[in-house]
Structures are given as structure tokens and as C-alpha cells.
Amino acid sequence: MGRVVSVHEYELRPGVEPADFERALGDAERRGLFDLPGLSEHHFLRGLKGARRGGYAAVWIFESREAWEKLWGPPGAPLPPSHYPPKWQVWENEILAPMLSQDPDTIRFTSYEEVRH
């Protein structure tokens, strides 16, 4: 099986300054909130050109589909937020929720499985 790559798009709540959001990302990093089993890389991005210019996104790279499913459940039966890893619950509820225009669990996202050829 290939890796799983999830892309999350973040819409900031009106009045949230980009610098505040970026500072919160750094704080979450320092707190180790992204030290999850099977998460091999993550990247935070700010749109440079196109439809998401100035918008924020994150790319989460998991070592395998098995590792991804252990954290979030299979695609047809995802785990409820109450079963997410404790660090992820802090990330979503304490860091993201106050800054986003919608509930963190309802953001636009896509998870991709790497194609091996």
C-alpha cells in the first residue's frame, strides 16, 4: 500500500489575522500536537496564486493507509471526533476552532492514496 496524503483547507473567521493564525500553527508545533503515530510529514501552506490565494491549507502525509485508518477509521466508517487522538482533539478544539469560520471537523478536505506504478 502507498502513503495517504490528506489536504485540509482552512477558512479563517472574519477578524482573525493571518499572523495570529501562523503564530498558532507554530505554537501547536512546539506543543507536539502533530506527533501522531503514522504521520510522517506535514506542511502548512498559504495560497500564492489561483482560487485559494491568501488562503491556508495543510498537507498531512501518512506512512500507509493502515496507519491512516488506525487514526481516523476506514473511509466508509470514519471514527467520530470523540475517538480522534487526544493531541488532534487539542489541535482542532483549542487551536483551530476559535480561528476558523466553521467547525474544524467540517472543513473542505480530500484524502488521497498514493498511486504506485
C-alpha distances in whole Angstrom, upper triangle without the diagonal:
4,7,9,13,16,19,22,25,29,32,35,38,41,43,40,40,37,38,38,35,34,36,34,30,32,33,30,28,31,31,27,26,23,22,19,17,13,15,15,17,19,22,25,27,30,30,32,33,32,32,31,33,34,32,29,25,23,19,17,14,11,9,6,7,8,11,11,12,14,16,17,16,14,15,18,19,19,21,25,26,28,24,23,23,27,26,24,27,30,28,28,31,33,32,31,33,36,35,34,35,33,31,28,26,27,27,25,21,18,15,12,8,8,9,8,11
4,7,10,13,16,19,23,26,29,32,35,38,40,37,37,34,35,35,32,31,33,31,28,29,31,28,26,29,29,25,24,21,20,18,16,13,13,13,14,16,19,22,23,27,27,29,29,29,29,28,30,31,29,26,22,20,16,14,11,9,8,6,7,10,11,11,13,15,16,17,17,15,15,19,20,19,21,25,25,27,25,22,22,26,25,23,26,28,26,26,30,32,30,29,31,34,33,31,33,31,30,27,25,26,25,23,19,16,12,10,6,5,7,6,10
4,7,10,13,16,20,23,26,29,32,35,37,33,34,31,32,32,28,27,29,27,24,25,27,24,22,25,25,22,21,17,17,15,13,10,10,9,11,13,15,18,20,23,24,26,27,27,27,25,27,28,26,23,19,16,12,10,7,6,5,4,6,9,9,9,11,13,14,14,15,14,15,18,19,18,20,22,23,25,22,20,20,23,22,20,23,25,23,23,27,28,27,25,28,31,29,28,30,28,27,23,22,23,22,20,17,14,10,8,6,5,9,9,13
4,7,10,13,17,19,23,26,29,32,34,31,31,28,29,29,26,25,27,25,22,24,25,22,21,24,24,21,19,16,16,14,13,10,9,10,11,12,14,17,18,21,22,24,25,25,24,23,25,26,23,20,16,14,10,8,6,5,7,6,6,9,9,7,10,12,12,12,13,12,12,16,17,15,17,19,19,22,20,17,18,21,20,17,20,22,20,20,24,26,24,22,25,28,26,25,27,25,23,20,18,20,18,17,13,10,7,6,5,6,10,12,15
4,7,10,13,16,20,22,26,29,30,27,28,25,26,26,23,22,24,23,19,21,23,20,19,23,23,20,18,15,16,14,15,12,10,10,9,9,11,13,14,18,18,21,22,21,21,19,21,22,19,16,13,10,7,6,5,6,9,9,9,13,12,9,12,15,13,13,15,14,13,17,18,16,18,20,19,22,21,18,18,21,19,17,20,21,19,18,22,24,22,20,22,25,24,22,24,22,21,18,17,18,16,14,11,8,6,5,6,7,11,13,17
4,6,10,13,17,19,22,25,27,24,25,22,24,24,20,20,22,20,17,20,21,18,18,22,22,19,17,14,16,14,15,13,11,12,11,9,11,12,13,16,17,20,21,20,19,17,19,20,17,14,10,8,6,5,7,8,12,12,11,14,13,10,12,15,13,12,14,14,12,16,17,14,16,17,17,20,19,16,16,19,17,14,17,19,16,15,19,21,19,17,19,22,20,18,20,19,18,14,13,14,12,11,7,6,4,6,9,11,14,17,20
4,7,10,13,16,19,22,24,22,22,19,21,21,18,17,20,19,16,19,21,18,18,22,22,20,17,15,18,16,18,16,13,14,12,10,10,10,10,13,13,16,17,16,15,13,16,16,13,11,7,6,5,6,9,11,15,15,15,18,16,13,16,18,16,14,17,17,15,18,19,17,18,19,18,21,21,17,18,21,19,16,18,19,16,15,19,20,18,15,18,20,18,16,18,17,16,13,13,13,10,9,5,5,6,8,11,13,16,19,22
4,7,10,13,16,19,21,18,19,17,19,19,15,15,18,16,14,17,19,16,17,20,20,19,16,14,17,17,19,17,15,16,14,11,10,9,10,12,13,16,17,17,15,12,15,15,11,9,5,5,7,8,11,14,17,18,17,20,18,15,17,19,16,14,17,18,16,19,19,16,17,17,16,19,19,16,17,19,17,14,16,17,13,12,16,17,15,12,14,17,15,12,14,13,13,10,10,10,7,6,4,7,9,11,15,17,20,23,26
4,7,10,13,16,18,16,16,14,17,17,13,14,17,16,14,17,19,17,18,22,22,21,18,17,20,20,22,21,18,19,17,13,12,10,9,10,10,14,15,14,12,9,12,12,8,6,4,7,9,11,15,17,21,22,21,24,22,18,20,22,19,18,20,21,19,21,22,19,20,20,18,21,22,19,20,21,20,16,17,18,15,13,16,18,15,12,13,16,13,10,11,11,12,10,11,10,6,6,6,9,12,14,18,19,22,26,28
4,6,9,12,14,12,13,11,14,14,10,12,15,13,12,16,17,15,17,20,20,20,17,17,20,20,23,23,20,21,18,15,13,10,10,10,11,15,16,15,13,10,12,11,7,5,6,8,11,13,17,20,23,24,24,26,24,21,22,24,21,19,22,23,21,24,24,20,21,20,18,21,22,19,20,21,19,16,16,17,13,12,14,15,12,9,11,12,9,7,8,9,10,8,11,10,7,8,9,12,15,18,21,23,26,29,32
4,7,9,12,10,12,11,14,14,11,13,16,15,14,18,19,18,20,23,23,23,20,20,24,24,27,26,23,25,22,18,17,13,13,11,12,15,16,15,13,10,12,10,7,7,9,12,15,17,21,23,27,28,27,29,27,24,26,27,24,22,25,26,24,26,26,23,23,22,20,23,24,22,23,23,21,18,19,19,16,14,15,16,14,10,11,12,8,6,6,8,10,10,12,11,8,9,12,15,18,21,24,26,29,32,35
4,6,8,6,8,8,11,10,8,11,14,12,13,16,17,17,19,21,22,23,20,20,24,25,28,28,25,26,23,20,18,14,13,12,13,16,18,18,15,12,13,10,8,8,11,13,17,19,23,25,29,30,30,32,29,26,28,29,26,24,27,29,27,29,29,25,25,24,21,23,25,23,24,23,21,19,19,18,15,13,15,15,12,9,10,9,6,4,5,8,11,11,14,13,11,13,15,19,21,24,27,29,32,35,38
4,6,6,9,10,13,12,10,14,15,14,15,19,19,19,21,23,23,25,22,23,26,27,30,31,27,29,26,23,21,18,17,16,17,20,21,20,18,15,16,14,12,12,14,17,20,22,26,28,32,33,32,34,32,29,30,31,27,26,29,30,29,30,30,26,26,24,21,24,26,24,25,24,23,20,19,19,16,14,15,15,13,10,9,8,6,5,4,8,11,12,15,14,12,15,17,21,24,27,30,32,35,39,41
4,6,8,11,14,12,12,15,17,16,18,21,21,21,24,26,26,28,25,26,30,30,34,34,31,32,29,26,24,20,19,17,18,20,21,21,18,16,16,14,13,14,17,20,23,25,29,32,35,36,36,38,35,32,34,35,31,30,33,34,32,34,33,30,30,28,25,27,30,28,29,28,26,24,23,22,20,18,18,18,16,14,13,11,9,8,7,11,14,15,19,17,16,18,21,24,27,30,34,35,38,41,44
4,6,9,11,10,11,14,15,15,17,20,20,21,23,25,25,27,25,26,30,31,34,35,32,33,30,26,24,20,20,17,19,21,22,23,21,18,18,15,14,15,18,21,25,27,30,33,36,38,37,39,37,34,36,36,33,31,34,36,35,36,36,32,32,30,27,29,31,29,30,28,26,25,24,22,20,19,19,17,16,14,14,11,9,10,10,14,16,17,21,20,18,21,23,27,29,32,36,37,40,43,46
4,7,9,7,7,11,12,11,13,16,16,17,19,21,21,23,21,22,26,27,31,31,28,29,26,23,21,17,17,15,17,19,21,22,20,17,16,13,12,12,16,18,21,23,27,30,33,35,34,36,34,31,33,33,29,29,32,34,32,34,34,30,30,28,24,26,29,26,26,25,23,21,21,19,17,16,16,15,12,11,12,9,6,8,10,13,15,15,19,19,17,19,21,24,27,30,33,34,37,40,43
4,5,5,7,9,10,11,13,15,16,17,19,20,21,23,22,23,26,28,31,32,28,29,26,22,20,16,15,13,15,17,19,21,20,16,15,12,12,12,15,18,21,23,27,30,33,35,35,37,34,32,34,35,31,30,34,35,34,36,36,32,32,30,27,29,31,28,28,27,24,23,23,21,18,18,19,17,14,13,14,12,9,11,13,16,18,18,21,21,19,20,22,25,28,30,33,34,37,40,43
4,5,5,6,9,10,11,13,14,15,17,19,20,21,20,20,24,26,29,29,26,26,23,19,16,13,12,10,12,14,17,18,17,14,13,9,9,9,12,15,18,21,24,27,30,32,33,35,32,29,32,33,29,28,32,34,32,35,34,31,31,29,26,29,30,27,27,26,23,22,22,20,17,17,19,17,14,13,15,13,10,11,13,16,18,17,21,21,18,19,20,23,25,27,30,31,34,37,40
4,5,5,6,9,10,11,12,14,15,17,18,20,20,20,23,26,29,30,26,26,23,19,17,13,13,12,14,16,19,21,21,17,16,12,13,12,15,16,19,22,25,28,31,33,34,36,33,30,33,33,30,30,33,35,34,37,36,33,32,31,28,30,31,28,27,26,23,22,23,20,18,18,19,17,14,14,16,15,12,14,16,19,21,19,23,23,21,22,23,26,27,29,32,33,36,38,41
4,5,5,6,9,10,10,12,14,15,16,19,18,19,22,24,28,29,25,26,23,20,17,14,15,14,17,19,22,23,22,19,18,14,14,13,15,16,20,21,25,27,31,33,33,35,32,29,32,32,28,28,32,34,33,36,35,31,30,29,25,27,28,25,25,23,21,20,20,17,15,16,16,14,11,11,13,11,9,12,15,17,18,17,21,22,19,21,22,25,27,29,32,33,37,39,42
4,5,5,6,9,10,11,13,14,15,17,15,16,20,21,25,26,22,23,20,16,14,11,12,11,14,17,20,21,20,16,16,12,11,9,12,13,16,18,21,24,27,29,30,31,28,26,28,29,25,25,28,30,29,32,31,28,27,26,22,24,26,22,22,21,18,17,17,15,12,13,14,12,9,9,11,10,7,9,13,15,16,14,17,18,16,18,19,22,23,26,29,30,33,35,38
4,5,5,6,9,10,11,13,14,16,15,15,19,21,24,24,21,21,18,15,12,9,10,10,13,15,19,21,20,16,16,12,12,10,11,12,15,17,20,23,26,28,29,31,28,26,28,29,25,25,29,31,30,33,32,29,28,27,24,26,27,23,23,22,19,18,19,17,14,15,17,15,11,11,14,14,11,13,16,18,19,16,20,21,18,19,19,22,23,25,28,28,32,34,37
4,5,5,6,9,10,11,12,15,14,15,18,21,24,25,22,22,19,16,15,12,13,13,17,19,22,24,24,20,19,16,15,13,15,15,18,19,22,24,27,30,31,32,29,27,30,30,26,27,30,33,32,35,34,30,29,28,25,26,27,24,23,21,18,18,19,16,13,15,16,14,10,12,15,14,12,14,18,20,20,18,21,23,20,22,22,25,26,28,30,31,34,37,40
4,5,5,6,9,10,10,13,12,13,16,18,22,23,20,21,18,15,14,12,14,14,18,20,23,25,24,20,20,17,15,13,14,14,17,17,21,23,26,28,29,30,26,25,27,27,23,23,27,30,29,32,31,27,26,25,21,22,24,20,19,18,15,14,15,12,10,12,13,10,7,8,12,11,9,12,16,17,17,15,18,20,18,20,20,23,24,26,29,30,33,36,39
4,5,5,6,9,10,11,10,10,14,16,19,20,17,17,15,12,10,8,11,12,16,18,22,23,23,19,19,16,14,11,11,10,13,14,17,19,22,25,26,27,23,22,24,24,21,21,25,27,27,30,29,25,24,24,20,22,23,19,18,17,14,13,15,12,9,11,13,12,8,9,13,13,11,13,16,17,17,14,17,19,17,18,18,20,21,23,25,26,30,32,35
4,5,5,6,9,10,10,11,14,16,20,21,18,18,15,13,12,10,13,14,18,20,23,25,25,21,21,18,17,14,14,13,15,16,18,20,23,26,27,28,25,23,26,26,23,24,28,30,30,33,32,28,27,27,23,25,25,21,20,18,15,15,17,14,12,14,16,14,11,12,16,16,14,16,20,21,21,18,21,23,20,22,21,23,24,26,28,28,31,33,36
4,5,5,6,9,9,11,13,16,20,21,18,19,17,15,14,13,16,17,21,23,27,28,28,24,24,21,19,16,17,15,18,18,20,22,24,27,28,29,25,24,27,26,22,24,27,30,30,33,32,28,26,26,22,23,23,20,18,16,13,14,15,12,10,13,14,11,9,12,15,14,14,16,20,21,20,18,20,23,21,23,23,25,25,27,29,30,34,35,39
4,6,5,6,6,8,10,13,16,18,15,16,15,12,13,12,15,17,21,23,26,28,27,23,24,21,19,16,15,13,15,15,17,18,21,24,25,25,22,20,23,22,19,20,24,26,27,30,28,24,23,22,19,20,20,16,15,13,10,10,12,9,7,10,12,10,7,10,13,14,13,15,19,19,18,15,17,20,19,21,20,22,22,24,26,27,31,33,36
4,5,5,6,7,9,12,15,16,13,14,12,10,11,11,14,17,20,23,26,28,27,24,24,21,20,16,15,13,14,13,16,17,19,22,24,24,21,20,23,22,19,20,24,27,27,30,29,25,24,24,21,22,21,18,16,15,11,12,14,12,10,13,15,13,11,13,17,17,16,18,22,22,21,18,20,22,20,22,21,22,22,24,25,25,29,31,34
4,5,8,9,10,14,17,19,16,17,15,14,14,14,18,20,24,26,29,31,31,27,27,24,23,19,19,17,18,17,19,20,22,25,27,27,23,23,26,24,21,23,27,30,30,33,32,28,27,26,23,24,23,20,17,16,12,14,16,13,12,16,17,15,13,15,19,19,18,21,24,25,23,20,23,25,24,26,24,26,25,27,29,29,33,34,37
4,6,8,9,12,16,18,16,17,16,15,16,16,19,22,25,28,31,32,32,28,28,26,24,21,20,17,19,17,19,20,22,25,26,26,22,22,24,22,19,21,25,28,29,32,30,26,24,24,20,20,20,17,15,13,9,11,13,10,10,14,14,12,11,14,17,18,18,20,24,24,22,19,21,24,23,25,24,26,25,27,28,29,33,34,38
4,5,5,9,12,14,12,13,13,12,14,15,19,21,25,27,31,32,31,28,28,26,24,20,19,16,17,15,16,16,18,21,22,22,18,18,21,19,16,19,22,25,26,29,28,24,22,22,19,20,19,16,13,11,8,10,13,11,10,14,15,14,13,15,18,19,19,21,25,24,22,19,20,23,22,24,22,24,23,24,25,26,30,31,34
4,6,8,11,14,11,13,13,12,14,14,18,20,23,26,29,30,29,26,27,24,22,18,17,14,15,13,15,15,18,20,21,21,17,16,19,17,14,16,19,22,23,26,24,21,19,19,16,16,16,12,10,9,5,6,9,7,6,10,12,11,10,12,15,17,17,18,21,21,18,15,16,20,19,21,19,21,20,22,23,25,28,30,34
4,6,9,10,8,10,9,8,11,12,16,19,22,25,27,28,28,24,25,23,21,17,15,12,12,10,11,12,14,16,18,18,14,13,16,15,12,14,18,20,21,24,23,20,18,19,16,17,16,12,10,11,7,7,11,10,8,11,14,14,12,13,16,18,18,19,22,21,19,15,16,19,18,19,17,18,17,19,20,21,25,26,30
4,7,9,7,9,10,10,13,15,19,22,25,28,30,31,31,27,29,27,25,21,19,15,15,12,12,12,13,16,17,17,13,13,16,14,12,15,18,21,22,25,24,21,19,20,18,18,17,13,10,11,8,9,13,12,11,14,17,16,15,17,20,22,22,22,26,25,22,19,19,22,21,23,20,21,19,21,21,22,25,26,30
4,6,6,8,10,11,14,16,20,23,26,29,31,32,31,28,29,28,25,21,19,15,14,11,11,9,11,13,14,14,10,10,13,11,8,12,14,17,19,22,20,17,16,17,15,16,14,11,8,10,8,8,12,13,12,14,17,17,17,17,20,22,22,22,26,24,21,18,18,21,20,21,19,19,17,18,18,20,23,24,28
4,6,8,11,13,16,19,22,26,28,31,33,34,33,30,32,31,28,24,21,18,16,12,11,9,9,11,12,11,7,9,11,9,8,12,14,16,18,21,20,17,16,18,17,18,15,12,10,12,11,11,15,16,15,17,20,21,20,21,23,26,26,26,29,27,24,21,20,23,23,23,20,20,17,18,18,19,22,23,26
4,6,9,11,15,18,21,25,27,29,31,32,31,28,30,30,27,23,20,16,14,10,9,5,5,7,9,9,5,7,10,9,8,11,13,15,17,20,19,17,16,19,18,19,16,14,12,15,14,13,17,18,17,18,22,23,22,22,24,27,27,26,29,27,25,21,20,23,22,22,19,18,15,15,14,15,18,19,22
4,6,8,11,14,17,21,23,26,28,28,28,25,27,26,23,20,17,13,11,7,6,4,6,9,11,11,8,8,11,11,9,12,14,16,17,21,20,17,17,19,18,19,17,14,12,15,13,12,15,16,15,16,20,20,19,19,22,24,24,23,26,25,23,19,18,21,20,20,17,16,13,14,14,14,18,19,23
4,7,11,14,17,21,23,25,27,28,28,25,27,26,24,20,17,14,11,8,6,5,6,9,12,13,10,11,14,14,13,15,18,19,20,24,23,21,21,23,21,23,21,17,16,18,16,15,19,19,17,19,23,23,21,21,24,27,26,25,28,27,25,22,21,24,22,22,18,18,15,15,14,14,17,18,21
4,7,10,13,17,19,21,24,25,25,22,23,23,21,17,14,11,8,6,5,7,9,12,14,16,13,12,16,17,15,17,19,20,21,24,24,22,22,23,22,24,22,18,17,19,16,15,19,19,16,18,21,22,19,19,22,25,23,23,26,25,24,20,20,22,20,20,17,16,14,14,15,14,18,19,22
4,7,10,14,16,18,21,22,22,19,20,19,17,13,11,7,5,4,6,9,11,14,16,18,15,13,17,18,15,16,19,21,20,24,24,21,21,22,20,22,21,17,16,18,15,13,17,17,14,15,19,19,16,16,19,21,20,19,22,22,21,17,18,20,17,17,14,15,13,14,15,15,19,21,24
4,6,10,13,15,18,19,19,16,17,16,14,11,8,6,5,7,9,12,15,17,19,21,18,17,20,21,18,19,22,23,23,26,26,23,23,24,22,25,24,20,19,20,17,15,19,18,15,16,20,20,16,16,19,21,18,18,21,21,21,17,19,20,17,17,14,15,15,15,17,17,20,22,25
4,7,10,13,16,17,17,14,14,12,11,7,6,4,7,9,12,15,18,20,21,24,21,19,22,23,20,20,23,25,24,27,27,24,24,24,22,24,24,20,20,21,17,16,18,17,14,15,18,18,14,13,17,18,15,15,18,19,19,15,17,18,15,15,14,15,16,17,19,20,23,25,28
4,6,9,12,13,14,10,10,9,8,6,5,6,8,11,14,17,20,22,23,26,23,21,24,26,23,22,26,26,25,28,29,26,26,26,24,27,27,23,23,24,21,19,21,21,17,17,20,20,17,15,18,19,16,15,18,19,20,17,19,19,15,15,14,15,16,18,20,20,23,26,28
4,6,9,11,12,8,7,6,6,5,6,9,11,15,18,21,24,26,27,29,27,24,27,29,26,25,28,29,27,30,31,28,29,28,26,29,29,26,26,26,23,21,23,22,19,19,21,21,17,16,18,19,15,15,17,18,20,18,20,20,16,15,15,17,19,20,23,23,26,29,31
4,6,7,8,5,4,5,5,6,8,11,13,16,19,23,26,27,27,30,29,26,29,30,28,27,30,30,28,31,32,29,30,30,28,31,31,28,28,29,26,24,26,25,21,21,24,24,20,18,21,21,17,16,17,19,21,19,21,20,16,15,15,17,19,20,23,23,25,28,30
4,7,9,8,5,6,8,10,11,14,15,19,21,25,28,29,30,33,31,29,32,34,31,30,33,33,31,34,35,32,33,33,31,35,35,31,32,33,30,27,29,29,25,25,27,27,24,22,24,24,21,20,21,23,25,23,25,24,20,19,19,20,22,22,25,25,27,29,31
4,7,7,5,8,10,12,13,16,17,21,23,27,29,31,31,34,33,30,33,35,32,31,34,34,31,34,35,33,34,34,33,36,36,33,34,35,32,29,31,31,27,27,30,30,26,24,26,26,23,21,22,23,26,24,26,24,21,19,19,20,22,22,26,25,27,29,31
4,6,5,9,10,12,13,16,18,21,23,27,30,30,30,34,33,30,32,34,32,30,33,32,29,32,34,31,33,33,32,35,36,33,34,35,33,30,31,31,28,27,29,30,27,24,26,26,23,21,21,22,25,23,25,23,19,17,17,18,21,21,25,25,26,29,30
4,6,9,9,11,12,16,17,21,23,26,30,30,29,33,32,28,31,33,31,29,31,30,27,30,31,29,31,31,29,33,34,31,32,33,31,28,29,30,26,25,27,28,25,22,23,24,21,18,18,19,22,21,22,20,16,14,15,16,20,21,24,25,26,29,31
4,6,5,8,9,13,14,18,21,24,27,28,28,31,29,26,28,31,28,26,29,29,26,29,30,27,29,28,27,30,31,28,29,30,28,25,26,26,23,21,24,25,21,18,20,21,17,15,15,17,19,18,20,18,14,12,13,15,18,19,23,24,26,29,31
4,5,8,11,14,16,20,23,26,29,30,30,33,32,29,31,33,31,29,32,32,30,32,33,31,32,31,29,33,33,30,31,32,29,27,28,28,24,23,26,26,22,20,22,22,18,17,17,19,22,20,23,21,17,16,17,18,21,22,26,26,28,31,33
4,7,10,13,16,20,23,26,29,31,31,34,32,29,31,33,30,29,32,32,30,33,33,30,31,31,28,31,32,29,30,30,27,25,26,25,22,21,23,23,20,17,19,19,15,14,15,18,20,19,21,20,17,16,17,19,22,24,27,27,30,33,35
4,7,11,14,17,20,23,27,28,28,30,29,25,28,30,26,25,28,29,26,29,30,27,28,27,25,28,29,26,26,27,24,22,23,22,19,18,20,20,17,14,16,17,13,12,12,14,17,15,18,17,13,12,14,16,19,21,24,25,27,31,33
4,7,10,13,17,20,23,25,25,27,25,22,25,26,23,22,25,26,24,27,28,24,25,24,22,25,26,22,23,24,21,18,20,19,16,15,18,18,14,12,14,15,12,11,12,14,15,13,16,15,12,11,12,14,17,19,22,23,26,29,31
4,7,10,13,16,20,21,21,24,22,19,21,23,20,19,22,23,21,24,25,21,22,22,20,23,23,20,21,22,19,16,18,18,15,14,17,18,15,12,15,17,14,12,14,14,15,12,14,14,10,10,9,11,13,15,18,19,22,25,28
4,6,10,13,16,18,18,21,18,16,19,20,17,17,20,21,19,23,23,20,20,21,19,22,21,18,18,19,16,14,16,17,13,13,17,17,14,12,15,17,15,14,16,16,16,13,14,15,11,11,9,11,12,13,16,17,20,23,26
4,7,10,13,15,15,18,16,13,17,18,16,16,19,19,18,22,22,19,20,21,19,22,21,18,18,20,17,15,18,18,15,15,19,20,17,15,18,21,18,17,19,19,19,15,16,16,13,13,10,10,10,11,13,13,17,19,22
4,7,10,12,12,15,12,10,14,15,12,13,16,17,16,20,20,17,18,19,17,20,19,15,15,17,15,12,16,17,14,14,18,19,17,16,18,21,20,18,21,20,19,15,15,17,14,14,11,10,9,10,12,13,16,18,22
4,7,9,10,13,10,9,13,14,13,13,16,16,16,20,20,18,19,21,20,22,20,17,16,19,17,15,18,20,17,18,21,22,20,19,22,25,23,22,25,24,22,19,18,20,18,17,13,12,10,10,10,10,14,15,19
4,6,7,9,7,6,10,11,10,11,13,14,15,18,18,16,17,19,19,21,18,15,15,18,16,14,18,19,17,18,22,23,22,21,23,26,25,24,27,25,23,20,19,20,19,19,15,13,10,10,10,10,14,15,19
4,7,8,6,8,11,12,12,14,15,15,16,20,20,18,19,22,22,23,20,18,17,20,18,17,21,22,21,22,25,26,25,24,27,30,29,28,30,29,27,23,22,24,23,22,18,17,13,12,11,10,13,14,17
4,5,5,6,9,10,11,12,13,12,14,17,18,16,17,21,21,23,20,18,17,21,20,18,22,24,22,23,26,28,26,26,28,31,30,29,31,29,27,24,22,24,23,22,18,16,12,11,9,9,12,12,16
4,5,5,6,9,10,10,10,9,10,13,14,13,15,18,19,21,18,16,17,20,20,18,21,23,22,22,25,27,26,25,27,30,30,28,30,27,25,22,20,22,21,20,17,14,10,10,7,9,12,13,17
4,5,5,6,9,10,9,9,11,14,14,13,14,18,19,20,17,15,15,19,19,18,21,23,22,22,25,28,27,26,28,31,31,30,31,29,27,23,21,23,23,23,19,17,13,13,11,13,15,16,19
4,6,5,7,9,10,10,13,16,15,14,14,17,17,18,15,13,13,16,16,15,18,20,19,20,23,25,24,23,25,29,28,27,30,27,25,21,20,22,22,22,18,17,13,14,12,14,17,17,21
4,5,5,6,7,8,10,13,13,11,11,14,15,17,14,12,12,15,15,13,16,19,17,17,20,22,22,21,22,26,26,24,26,24,21,18,16,18,18,18,15,13,10,11,10,12,16,17,21
4,5,5,4,5,8,11,10,8,9,13,14,15,12,11,12,16,17,15,17,20,19,18,21,24,24,22,24,27,27,26,27,25,22,19,16,19,19,19,16,14,11,13,12,14,17,19,22
4,6,6,8,11,13,12,10,9,13,13,14,11,10,10,14,15,13,15,18,18,18,21,23,23,22,24,27,28,26,28,26,23,20,18,20,21,21,18,18,15,16,15,17,20,21,25
4,6,9,11,14,12,9,8,11,11,12,9,7,7,11,11,10,12,15,14,14,17,19,19,19,20,23,24,23,25,22,19,16,14,17,18,19,16,16,13,15,15,18,21,22,26
4,7,8,11,9,6,5,8,9,11,8,7,9,12,13,11,12,15,15,14,16,19,19,18,19,23,23,21,23,20,17,14,12,14,15,16,14,13,11,14,14,17,20,22,26
4,7,8,6,4,5,9,11,12,10,9,12,15,17,14,15,19,18,17,20,23,23,21,22,26,26,24,26,23,20,17,14,16,18,18,16,15,12,15,14,18,20,22,26
4,6,5,6,8,12,14,16,13,13,15,19,20,17,19,22,21,20,22,26,26,24,24,28,28,26,27,24,21,19,16,17,19,18,16,14,11,13,12,16,18,20,23
4,6,6,9,12,14,17,15,15,17,21,21,18,19,23,22,20,22,26,25,23,24,27,27,24,25,22,20,18,15,15,16,15,13,11,9,11,11,15,17,19,23
4,6,10,12,15,17,16,16,19,22,24,21,21,25,24,22,24,28,28,25,25,29,29,26,27,23,21,20,16,17,18,17,16,14,13,14,15,18,20,22,25
4,7,9,12,14,12,13,17,20,21,19,19,23,22,20,22,25,26,24,24,28,28,26,26,23,20,19,15,16,18,18,16,16,14,16,17,20,22,25,28
4,6,9,11,10,10,13,16,18,15,15,19,18,16,18,22,22,20,20,24,25,22,23,20,17,15,12,13,15,16,14,14,12,15,16,19,22,24,28
4,6,8,6,7,10,13,15,13,13,16,17,15,16,20,21,19,19,23,24,22,23,20,16,15,11,14,16,17,16,16,15,18,18,22,25,27,30
4,5,6,7,11,13,15,12,11,15,15,13,14,17,19,17,17,20,22,20,21,17,14,13,10,12,15,17,16,17,17,20,21,25,28,30,33
4,5,5,9,10,12,9,7,11,12,9,10,14,15,14,13,17,18,17,18,15,11,10,8,11,13,16,15,17,17,20,22,25,28,31,34
4,6,8,9,12,10,8,11,13,11,11,14,16,16,15,18,20,19,21,18,14,13,11,14,17,20,19,21,20,23,25,28,31,33,37
4,6,8,11,10,9,12,14,13,13,16,18,18,17,21,22,21,23,20,16,15,13,16,18,20,19,20,19,22,22,25,29,31,34
4,6,8,6,6,10,11,10,11,14,15,15,15,19,20,19,21,18,15,13,11,14,16,18,16,18,16,19,20,23,26,28,32
4,6,5,6,9,10,11,12,14,15,15,16,19,21,20,23,21,17,15,14,17,18,20,18,19,18,21,21,23,27,29,32
4,5,5,6,9,10,10,11,13,14,15,18,19,20,23,21,17,15,15,18,19,22,21,22,21,24,25,27,30,32,36
4,5,5,6,9,10,10,11,13,14,17,18,18,22,20,17,14,15,18,18,21,19,21,20,23,24,25,29,31,35
4,5,5,6,8,10,10,10,12,15,16,16,19,17,14,11,11,15,15,17,16,18,17,20,21,23,27,29,33
4,5,5,6,8,9,10,10,13,15,15,18,16,12,10,10,14,15,18,17,19,19,22,24,26,30,32,36
4,6,5,5,7,9,10,12,13,14,18,16,14,11,13,16,16,19,19,21,21,24,26,28,32,34,38
4,6,6,5,6,9,11,11,12,16,15,12,9,11,14,14,17,16,19,19,22,24,26,29,31,35
4,6,6,5,6,9,10,10,13,11,9,6,8,11,11,14,14,17,17,21,23,25,29,32,35
4,6,6,5,8,10,11,13,12,9,8,9,12,13,17,17,20,21,24,27,29,33,35,39
4,6,6,7,9,11,14,14,12,10,13,16,16,19,20,23,23,27,29,31,35,37,41
4,6,7,7,9,13,13,12,10,13,15,14,17,18,21,22,25,27,29,33,35,39
4,6,5,6,10,9,8,6,10,12,11,14,15,18,19,22,25,27,31,33,37
4,5,6,8,7,6,6,9,11,11,14,16,19,21,24,27,29,33,36,39
4,6,8,9,9,9,13,14,14,17,19,22,24,28,30,33,36,39,42
4,7,9,10,9,13,14,12,15,17,21,23,26,29,31,34,37,40
4,5,7,7,11,10,9,12,14,18,20,23,27,29,32,35,38
4,7,9,12,10,9,12,15,19,21,25,28,30,33,37,39
4,6,8,7,7,10,13,17,19,23,26,29,32,35,38
4,5,5,7,11,13,16,18,22,25,28,31,34,37
4,5,6,9,10,14,16,19,22,25,28,31,34
4,6,9,10,13,14,18,20,23,26,29,33
4,7,9,12,14,18,21,24,26,30,33
4,6,10,12,16,19,22,25,28,31
4,7,10,14,17,20,22,26,28
4,7,10,13,16,19,22,25
4,6,10,13,15,19,21
4,7,10,13,16,19
4,6,9,12,15
4,6,9,13
4,6,10
4,6
4
